[in-house]
Structure formats: structure tokens, C-alpha cells
Amino acid sequence: FALLLVATAMVGSVFLLLPAAVVLLPFGAVESYRACAAGVRWWWFSFAAAAVEVVGGVRYEISGPDVAADHAADAAVLVVCNHHCRLDWLYLWAVAARHDRAGGVHITLKDGLRHVPLFGWAMQAFGFAFLSRGDRAADVDALGRSLAAAAGAGACW
């Protein structure tokens, strides 16, 4: 399962994002590149959510207030995972996909992940926020920029 996620992330990074960067960015087509990155982000999060269900055999049951109906008109929804388990973020992707928000998932990560070969570059292309946990002012600024960019990009989680 993990190999499947890594392999599809490589496909998205190397065969979709990289050619888009090479073709679009030298000509100043930044917005077109961002749209392409958003499409790849939607594809990968949707695929990962489907893989959890199909390959992993996970069945989701969402109970409680109808959050999707209550917040359908909201441009952005902030969901905080406090890691009660190591995979809560993976389940969040499936919930976002079920509510047609997979393309709008924006994640906040530890700053060190920015430097992971290929994946760090893809995470930056997706507009994820990176926090150092060492400089609170810089982290608040980075989070603010990321939230503003995410909210300006359409419906997001």
C-alpha cells in the first residue's frame, strides 16, 4: 500500500508537475502552473483516498452533525489533526474526497520535509505550509501566507 502511494506520488511529481514547470514557468505562466499543480493535487489526494478504501479495505462511517451541509457555502474549512494515531491525516484525505474537497487540501508540515528530494518540491508546488517550530513569528507569518493563498485558490480544507 505504501509503495503504491509513493509510486503515484513520483508519477505526479516527475511526469506531471516537472514538465508543467519546465513548459510554463519560463514564460511567466505562474497562474497556469498553479492550476496544473492544483489538478495534480486533486488527482493524488483523490487517488490516495480511493486506495485507502479499495486496497486497504477501509470503510468510512461519518456520524454526527452534517458538517458538509452546514459548511457547504464556506470557501475554506480549517481541520486540525492532533495525531491521536499516525494515520489520521490519511483518513482526513478520504473525508475531504467524500465531500468533494480533495483538490483543496492544504497541509502544514515540519520544515525539514521541504528538503526531501522530489516530494519536498511537490509539497511546495502544492502550496503546503512549512513550520520550523523554532521561530514562532516566522511560523505565524508562513501559516498566514499559506492560509491566504489557499483561501484565494477556491474551496479548500
N, C-alpha and C positions, 0 to 999 in steps of 0.2 A: 504494500500500500504506500509506504513512504517513498519507495523507488518510483512509483507511478507519479506521485506529486512532484518529486524532484525532476523527473524526466519531462513532464509537461511544463514545469516552470522554465526549464532550459529551452524548450521549444519556443515558448513565448518570448523569452529574453533574447535568444540568439537569432531565431528565424523570423520574428515579427518586430520586436522593438528595435533591434540593432539596424536592420535595413531601413526602417522608418526614420531613425535618427540620421543615418547616412544620406538619405534622399531628401528629407525635409529640412533639417536644421541648417545646413549650409546656405539655404536660400531664405532663411529667416522665417520659415513657416512654423513658428513655435506653437501657435494655437492648433494647427493641423496635427502636429506631433503629439500635443497633449490629448487631442481627441483620439488619436490612434492608441496612445497609452491607456486611455480610459476604456477603450474597446478591449484591449488585451487584458486589462484588469478585470472587466466584467466576465470575459471568457474564462479566465483562470479561476476566479472565485466561484463561478457557476459550476465549472468542471470539478473543482475540489469538493464542493458541496454535494454534487451528484455522486462522486466517487465514495464519499463517506457513507452515503446511503446504499449504493449499489454494491461496491466492493467490500465495504466494511460491514454491511448488513445492519446499519444503524437505522432505527425507526424513531422519528421525531414526534413528540406529542407536546404541543404548546397549550398551556392552560392558563387561566386567569383572565384578566380584562383583555379585550380585543385591542391590543396596542396598535396593530396595523390600521384598524378603522379609526381609532382615536387620534392617530397622528398621521393619517393619510395625506393631509394638506401641508404638513410640515416640510420645509425644504431640507432640514437636517435633523437628525436624531443622534444624540450622543449616548453611546452604550459603553459602560466601563466594565471590563472583566477584571476581577481581582484574583484570578488564578486559584480557585479552590481545587482545581485539578490542572494537569499540564496540557490538557486539550480543550479548555473552554473556548479559546479563540477559534478552533476548528469548528466547533458546534455553532458558534456565532455566525460563521460564514454561511452555514446551511440555513439558519434562521433568516439572515439577510436575503439569501436567494429565494426563500419561500415567500418573502414579502416584496419581491421584485426590486431589491436594493443591492444586489451583488456588485453591480458596477460602481456603486457609491461607497464601498467600504474603504475607509482610510484608517490606517493603523499607526499607532505610536510605538516606537521601538527604542531599544538601547542604542546609543550612538555607535558602539562598536560594530553593529550589524551593517552599517553603511559601507564598511570596507570589505565585506565578504565578496570574493570575486563573482562577477555576473549577477548574483542575486542582490547584492547591495546596490548595484547600478539600477536594476529593475525596480527595487523598492523606492529609490529616489525618483525614477521616472513615474512611478505611480503616485507620487506626491505624499508619501508617508512622512511623518514627523520623527525626528531622531532626537532623543534626550540624553544628556550626559549624566544627569543626576548629581553633577558636581558643581554646576553653576546655575543656581535657581533662576536668576534673571535671564540668562541666555535660554534656558529651557522654557520659561514662560513666553518669551518672545518667539521661539521656534514653534511652540504649540499654537500661539495666536496666529502666526502666519499660515500655518498648516490648516487650521480651522477656517480661516478666511478664504483660503484658496479652495478648500473642499466645499464650503457653502456656496461659493461662486460658480462651482462647476456643475451645479444641479443637485438633484435629490441625493443625499448621502447619509451614511451611517458612520 
